[in-house]
Amino acid sequence: MRVRVEGDSMRPALVPGDWLLVRRGATVRPGDLVVARLPGDPERLIVKRAQWHGADGWWLESDNQRAGGRRDSWDFGPVPDIVGRVVLRYWPLVRRAGAGSASGLLRRRRARPPAR
Protein backbone atom coordinates (compact mmCIF):
# COMPACT_ATOMS: atom_id res chain seq x y z
CA MET A 1 0.00 0.00 0.00
CA ARG A 2 1.03 3.62 -0.39
CA VAL A 3 0.80 6.34 2.27
CA ARG A 4 1.61 10.05 2.32
CA VAL A 5 3.38 11.59 5.30
CA GLU A 6 1.70 14.51 7.04
CA GLY A 7 3.13 16.38 10.02
CA ASP A 8 6.61 16.69 11.48
CA SER A 9 6.61 13.88 14.06
CA MET A 10 9.01 11.67 12.06
CA ARG A 11 11.60 14.32 11.12
CA PRO A 12 14.36 13.96 10.09
CA ALA A 13 13.73 10.50 8.57
CA LEU A 14 10.41 11.52 7.01
CA VAL A 15 9.02 14.94 6.12
CA PRO A 16 5.54 16.09 5.10
CA GLY A 17 4.84 15.21 1.48
CA ASP A 18 6.98 12.06 1.43
CA TRP A 19 5.26 9.04 -0.14
CA LEU A 20 5.95 5.60 1.36
CA LEU A 21 5.52 2.06 0.16
CA VAL A 22 4.20 -0.13 3.00
CA ARG A 23 4.19 -3.91 3.05
CA ARG A 24 1.05 -5.12 4.80
CA GLY A 25 1.53 -7.86 7.35
CA ALA A 26 5.33 -7.76 7.11
CA THR A 27 7.42 -8.90 10.04
CA VAL A 28 8.24 -5.96 12.31
CA ARG A 29 11.44 -5.62 14.32
CA PRO A 30 12.48 -2.92 16.79
CA GLY A 31 13.69 0.12 14.88
CA ASP A 32 11.43 -0.41 11.86
CA LEU A 33 9.15 2.34 10.60
CA VAL A 34 5.58 1.07 10.64
CA VAL A 35 2.07 2.15 9.75
CA ALA A 36 -0.59 1.52 12.39
CA ARG A 37 -4.20 2.45 13.06
CA LEU A 38 -4.52 5.36 15.48
CA PRO A 39 -6.07 4.04 18.72
CA GLY A 40 -9.44 5.68 19.23
CA ASP A 41 -9.69 6.65 15.55
CA PRO A 42 -9.12 3.47 13.48
CA GLU A 43 -9.82 5.28 10.18
CA ARG A 44 -6.60 7.30 10.62
CA LEU A 45 -3.19 5.80 10.00
CA ILE A 46 0.02 6.84 11.76
CA VAL A 47 3.65 6.31 10.76
CA LYS A 48 5.93 5.66 13.74
CA ARG A 49 9.07 3.81 14.76
CA ALA A 50 8.50 0.43 16.43
CA GLN A 51 10.49 0.35 19.66
CA TRP A 52 9.58 -2.99 21.27
CA HIS A 53 6.81 -5.57 21.37
CA GLY A 54 5.03 -6.43 24.60
CA ALA A 55 2.01 -8.48 25.63
CA ASP A 56 -0.37 -5.68 24.60
CA GLY A 57 1.23 -4.80 21.26
CA TRP A 58 3.99 -2.59 19.84
CA TRP A 59 5.34 0.48 21.58
CA LEU A 60 5.52 3.11 18.83
CA GLU A 61 7.39 6.40 19.07
CA SER A 62 7.81 9.53 16.99
CA ASP A 63 11.37 10.44 16.00
CA ASN A 64 10.60 14.11 16.75
CA GLN A 65 9.04 14.22 20.23
CA ARG A 66 8.76 18.02 20.05
CA ALA A 67 6.57 18.10 16.95
CA GLY A 68 3.27 19.89 17.36
CA GLY A 69 0.35 17.48 17.37
CA ARG A 70 2.64 14.47 17.85
CA ARG A 71 0.79 11.35 19.08
CA ASP A 72 2.45 8.05 19.86
CA SER A 73 2.56 5.34 22.53
CA TRP A 74 3.55 7.91 25.15
CA ASP A 75 -0.01 9.19 24.68
CA PHE A 76 -2.03 6.00 24.13
CA GLY A 77 0.15 3.04 25.14
CA PRO A 78 1.00 -0.07 23.11
CA VAL A 79 -0.64 -0.48 19.70
CA PRO A 80 -1.99 -3.93 18.77
CA ASP A 81 -3.01 -3.09 15.19
CA ILE A 82 0.10 -2.72 13.00
CA VAL A 83 -0.94 -2.42 9.35
CA GLY A 84 2.51 -2.91 7.85
CA ARG A 85 6.20 -2.04 7.69
CA VAL A 86 7.58 0.85 5.64
CA VAL A 87 9.89 -0.57 2.99
CA LEU A 88 10.61 2.48 0.83
CA ARG A 89 10.26 6.23 0.54
CA TYR A 90 9.64 6.59 -3.16
CA TRP A 91 8.76 10.27 -3.51
CA PRO A 92 10.29 12.75 -3.79
CA LEU A 93 13.03 11.09 -5.81
CA VAL A 94 15.61 13.58 -4.55
CA ARG A 95 15.58 14.70 -0.94
CA ARG A 96 15.07 18.41 -0.47
CA ALA A 97 18.02 20.34 1.02
CA GLY A 98 17.90 20.37 4.81
CA ALA A 99 15.08 17.84 4.99
CA GLY A 100 17.12 14.94 6.37
CA SER A 101 18.66 11.90 4.84
CA ALA A 102 16.90 9.20 2.87
CA SER A 103 19.15 6.72 4.63
CA GLY A 104 17.25 7.54 7.81
CA LEU A 105 14.66 5.01 6.67
CA LEU A 106 17.18 2.23 6.70
CA ARG A 107 18.95 3.08 9.93
CA ARG A 108 17.73 1.13 12.93
CA ARG A 109 17.53 2.66 16.36
CA ARG A 110 18.18 0.80 19.53
CA ALA A 111 14.95 0.03 21.36
CA ARG A 112 14.73 1.42 24.86
CA PRO A 113 12.22 0.62 27.58
CA PRO A 114 9.94 3.41 28.86
CA ALA A 115 11.17 5.53 31.77
CA ARG A 116 9.63 4.46 35.06
C-alpha positions in Angstrom: 0.0 0.0 0.0 1.0 3.6 -0.4 0.8 6.3 2.3 1.6 10.1 2.3 3.4 11.6 5.3 1.7 14.5 7.0 3.1 16.4 10.0 6.6 16.7 11.5 6.6 13.9 14.1 9.0 11.7 12.1 11.6 14.3 11.1 14.4 14.0 10.1 13.7 10.5 8.6 10.4 11.5 7.0 9.0 14.9 6.1 5.5 16.1 5.1 4.8 15.2 1.5 7.0 12.1 1.4 5.3 9.0 -0.1 5.9 5.6 1.4 5.5 2.1 0.2 4.2 -0.1 3.0 4.2 -3.9 3.1 1.0 -5.1 4.8 1.5 -7.9 7.3 5.3 -7.8 7.1 7.4 -8.9 10.0 8.2 -6.0 12.3 11.4 -5.6 14.3 12.5 -2.9 16.8 13.7 0.1 14.9 11.4 -0.4 11.9 9.1 2.3 10.6 5.6 1.1 10.6 2.1 2.2 9.7 -0.6 1.5 12.4 -4.2 2.5 13.1 -4.5 5.4 15.5 -6.1 4.0 18.7 -9.4 5.7 19.2 -9.7 6.7 15.5 -9.1 3.5 13.5 -9.8 5.3 10.2 -6.6 7.3 10.6 -3.2 5.8 10.0 0.0 6.8 11.8 3.7 6.3 10.8 5.9 5.7 13.7 9.1 3.8 14.8 8.5 0.4 16.4 10.5 0.3 19.7 9.6 -3.0 21.3 6.8 -5.6 21.4 5.0 -6.4 24.6 2.0 -8.5 25.6 -0.4 -5.7 24.6 1.2 -4.8 21.3 4.0 -2.6 19.8 5.3 0.5 21.6 5.5 3.1 18.8 7.4 6.4 19.1 7.8 9.5 17.0 11.4 10.4 16.0 10.6 14.1 16.8 9.0 14.2 20.2 8.8 18.0 20.0 6.6 18.1 16.9 3.3 19.9 17.4 0.3 17.5 17.4 2.6 14.5 17.8 0.8 11.4 19.1 2.5 8.1 19.9 2.6 5.3 22.5 3.5 7.9 25.2 0.0 9.2 24.7 -2.0 6.0 24.1 0.1 3.0 25.1 1.0 -0.1 23.1 -0.6 -0.5 19.7 -2.0 -3.9 18.8 -3.0 -3.1 15.2 0.1 -2.7 13.0 -0.9 -2.4 9.4 2.5 -2.9 7.9 6.2 -2.0 7.7 7.6 0.9 5.6 9.9 -0.6 3.0 10.6 2.5 0.8 10.3 6.2 0.5 9.6 6.6 -3.2 8.8 10.3 -3.5 10.3 12.8 -3.8 13.0 11.1 -5.8 15.6 13.6 -4.6 15.6 14.7 -0.9 15.1 18.4 -0.5 18.0 20.3 1.0 17.9 20.4 4.8 15.1 17.8 5.0 17.1 14.9 6.4 18.7 11.9 4.8 16.9 9.2 2.9 19.2 6.7 4.6 17.2 7.5 7.8 14.7 5.0 6.7 17.2 2.2 6.7 18.9 3.1 9.9 17.7 1.1 12.9 17.5 2.7 16.4 18.2 0.8 19.5 15.0 0.0 21.4 14.7 1.4 24.9 12.2 0.6 27.6 9.9 3.4 28.9 11.2 5.5 31.8 9.6 4.5 35.1 
